[in-house]
Amino acid sequence: MPRLAANLSMLFTEVDFLDRFAAAAQAGFKGVEYLFPYDFDAEQIKQKLADNGLEQVLFNLPAGDWAAGERGIACHPDRVEEFQAGVDQAIAYAQVLGNRQINCLAGIQPEGVTAEAVEATFVANLKFAAEKLKQAGIKLVVEAINTRDIPGFFLNNTKQALAIRDAVGSDNLYLQYDIYHMQIMEGDLAPTIQANLQAINHIQLADNPGRHEPGTGEINYRFLFDFIDQQGYQGWIGCEYKPSTTTEAGLGWLKTHNQI
């Protein structure tokens, strides 16, 4: 079964963020990811990782004002300078935390801007980020997100993500394939993963509907985990789901799948 990382923005929210590292380790996880580290000192997080024997797997580039509903700025033509500064900030954190891959959220397409201008901005920003991260020994991934949860999100399916990747033309840009988002947008999960595995450097999961833990919805995770193993996937799968009740009560699926 693939390696599973706890997403600390979604799991163990019963305790404060810095206490979630210990909770994840106690539950048996060996790796962690989360949306953003920037509200905390990097050395604080590094110590939590070390204290609990955890590998830092992934976080996102700065994505604008998250609390106000922004979901990324990489496709916004008027915020290129802010985006570039965010790349530098992310690299600084990653180097302290030993983080080897960073996700870029495209963002919601801004009103009054043509699709062509938005795409050109996104491609240019990804070129910049991919090169800067490559120099730092960090891989860049980009994630398609469903437009039901985030209406207007610019990057929303695998075909589009692959086309953007081709337009960027960097050997340091990969896909982050989120099973939950892509079940909503396109389905056909196993064939899509199989066809594009060489481009996928990170996977995330949640069941559908509800975005809860595996086993609560329509996705056959027992089959999918075996299938991903058979394809030879070597990366992590981030558990980015909302527990149906409490995090601990919802962890039974891990034992069922013989992971922990």
C-alpha positions in Angstrom: 0.0 0.0 0.0 1.3 3.5 -0.8 2.8 5.7 1.9 0.2 7.9 3.6 0.8 11.4 5.0 -1.5 13.1 7.4 -2.7 16.5 6.1 -2.6 18.6 9.3 -4.8 21.3 7.9 -7.7 18.7 7.8 -6.8 16.0 10.4 -6.3 16.3 14.1 -7.9 19.7 14.2 -9.2 18.9 17.7 -5.8 20.3 18.9 -3.7 23.3 18.0 -1.6 23.1 14.8 1.8 22.5 16.5 0.3 19.7 18.6 -1.0 17.9 15.5 2.5 16.6 14.7 2.5 14.5 17.8 -1.0 13.3 17.2 -0.2 12.2 13.7 2.9 10.3 14.9 0.9 8.6 17.7 -1.7 7.5 15.1 1.1 5.9 13.1 1.8 8.4 10.3 5.4 8.8 9.1 4.8 11.9 7.0 2.8 15.1 7.1 1.6 17.8 4.8 -0.6 20.9 5.2 -1.7 23.9 3.4 0.7 26.5 4.6 3.5 26.8 7.3 3.8 30.6 7.1 2.0 31.5 10.3 4.6 29.7 12.3 8.4 29.9 12.7 10.1 27.4 10.5 12.4 26.3 13.3 9.3 25.5 15.5 7.9 23.2 12.9 11.3 21.6 12.3 11.5 20.8 16.0 8.0 19.2 15.9 9.0 17.1 12.9 12.2 15.9 14.6 10.5 15.3 18.0 8.0 13.0 16.3 10.1 11.3 13.7 8.1 12.7 10.8 9.0 13.5 7.2 7.8 16.8 5.8 6.1 15.9 2.6 4.3 18.9 1.0 3.0 22.4 1.5 1.7 25.1 -0.9 3.1 28.3 -2.2 1.6 31.4 -0.5 -1.9 31.6 -2.0 -3.2 35.1 -1.2 -5.7 35.9 1.5 -7.0 32.4 2.3 -9.4 33.6 5.0 -11.0 36.1 2.6 -11.6 33.3 0.1 -8.6 33.6 -2.2 -7.4 30.2 -3.4 -4.1 31.0 -5.1 -2.7 33.9 -7.1 -0.7 32.2 -9.8 -3.1 33.0 -12.5 -3.6 36.7 -11.6 -1.8 39.1 -14.0 -1.8 41.9 -11.4 0.0 39.9 -8.7 3.1 38.5 -10.4 5.5 40.3 -8.0 3.6 38.9 -5.0 3.7 35.5 -6.5 7.5 35.6 -7.0 8.1 36.8 -3.5 6.0 33.9 -2.3 8.3 31.5 -4.2 11.2 32.8 -2.3 9.4 32.5 1.0 8.4 29.0 0.3 11.9 28.0 -0.6 13.2 29.4 2.7 10.7 27.4 4.7 11.3 24.2 2.6 15.1 24.4 3.2 14.6 24.5 7.0 12.0 21.8 7.0 13.6 19.4 4.5 10.6 19.7 2.3 11.2 18.4 -1.2 8.1 19.4 -3.1 5.8 22.4 -3.1 2.3 22.7 -4.7 1.2 25.7 -6.7 -2.5 26.6 -6.5 -3.6 28.4 -9.7 -6.4 30.4 -8.1 -9.8 31.5 -9.1 -9.9 33.2 -12.6 -10.1 36.9 -11.9 -13.1 38.8 -13.3 -12.6 41.0 -16.3 -9.5 39.2 -17.5 -9.5 37.0 -20.6 -8.8 33.3 -20.4 -5.8 33.8 -22.6 -4.3 36.4 -20.3 -4.9 34.2 -17.3 -3.3 31.2 -18.8 -0.3 33.2 -20.1 0.2 34.5 -16.5 -0.1 31.1 -15.0 2.4 29.6 -17.4 4.9 32.3 -16.9 4.6 32.1 -13.1 5.1 28.3 -13.3 8.2 28.7 -15.4 9.6 31.1 -12.8 8.7 28.9 -9.9 9.9 25.6 -11.5 13.3 27.1 -12.2 13.8 28.7 -8.8 12.7 25.5 -7.0 14.9 23.4 -9.2 17.9 25.5 -8.2 17.0 24.8 -4.6 16.5 21.0 -5.2 12.7 21.2 -4.7 10.1 19.8 -7.1 7.1 21.9 -8.1 3.6 20.3 -8.4 0.4 21.8 -9.7 -3.1 20.7 -8.7 -6.4 20.6 -10.5 -9.3 21.3 -8.2 -13.1 20.8 -8.7 -15.2 23.8 -9.5 -18.1 22.6 -7.3 -16.1 23.3 -4.1 -14.2 26.2 -5.6 -16.3 27.8 -8.4 -14.2 29.5 -11.0 -10.9 27.7 -10.1 -8.8 28.0 -13.2 -7.1 24.6 -13.3 -9.8 22.0 -13.0 -9.0 18.8 -14.9 -6.1 16.5 -15.8 -6.1 17.3 -19.5 -5.8 21.0 -18.8 -3.0 20.4 -16.2 -1.1 18.3 -18.8 -1.5 21.0 -21.4 -0.2 23.7 -19.0 2.7 21.5 -18.1 3.6 21.1 -21.7 3.4 24.9 -22.2 5.7 25.5 -19.3 8.2 23.0 -20.7 10.1 22.4 -17.4 11.5 19.1 -16.3 10.8 20.3 -12.7 7.0 20.6 -13.0 4.7 17.7 -12.0 1.1 17.0 -11.3 -0.5 16.7 -7.9 -3.4 14.3 -8.5 -6.2 14.7 -6.0 -8.5 11.7 -6.2 -11.4 13.5 -4.6 -11.3 16.5 -6.9 -10.8 14.4 -10.1 -13.6 12.0 -9.2 -15.9 15.0 -9.3 -14.5 16.6 -12.4 -13.7 13.6 -14.7 -13.9 10.2 -12.9 -12.0 7.4 -14.7 -9.5 7.5 -11.8 -7.4 4.3 -12.4 -6.9 4.8 -16.2 -6.0 8.4 -15.7 -3.5 7.6 -13.0 -2.0 4.8 -15.2 -1.8 6.9 -18.3 -0.1 9.9 -16.5 1.9 8.3 -13.7 5.2 9.6 -15.1 3.8 13.2 -14.6 2.4 12.6 -11.1 4.6 13.3 -8.2 2.0 13.5 -5.4 -1.5 12.1 -4.8 -4.1 13.2 -2.3 -7.3 11.5 -1.2 -10.8 11.9 0.2 -14.0 10.1 -0.5 -16.9 11.5 -2.5 -19.5 12.8 -1.6 -18.6 14.7 1.5 -14.9 14.8 1.3 -14.7 12.4 4.2 -12.4 9.4 4.9 -12.1 6.5 2.5 -15.0 4.1 2.9 -17.6 6.8 3.5 -18.5 7.3 -0.2 -18.5 6.0 -3.7 -14.7 5.5 -4.4 -13.4 2.0 -4.1 -10.2 2.7 -2.2 -9.3 -0.9 -1.6 -9.1 -1.4 -5.4 -7.4 2.0 -6.0 -4.6 1.5 -3.5 -3.8 -1.9 -4.9 -3.9 -0.5 -8.4 -1.6 2.4 -7.5 0.9 -0.1 -6.0 0.8 -2.2 -9.2 1.7 0.9 -11.2 4.9 1.3 -9.1 4.0 4.7 -7.7 6.8 5.6 -5.2 5.5 8.9 -3.8 3.2 9.8 -0.9 -0.6 10.0 -0.7 -1.8 12.9 1.4 -4.9 12.2 3.5 -6.6 15.5 2.8 -10.1 14.7 4.0 -12.6 16.0 6.6 -13.2 13.4 9.3 -16.9 12.4 9.5 -16.7 12.8 13.3 -13.4 13.1 15.1 -10.0 12.3 13.5 -9.3 9.4 15.7 -12.8 7.8 15.2 -12.3 8.1 11.5 -8.9 6.3 11.3 -10.3 2.8 11.3 -10.0 2.6 7.5 -6.2 2.6 7.9 -6.3 -0.6 9.8 -8.7 -2.0 7.3 -6.2 -1.3 4.6 -3.3 -2.8 6.6 -1.4 0.5 6.7 -1.2 1.2 10.4 
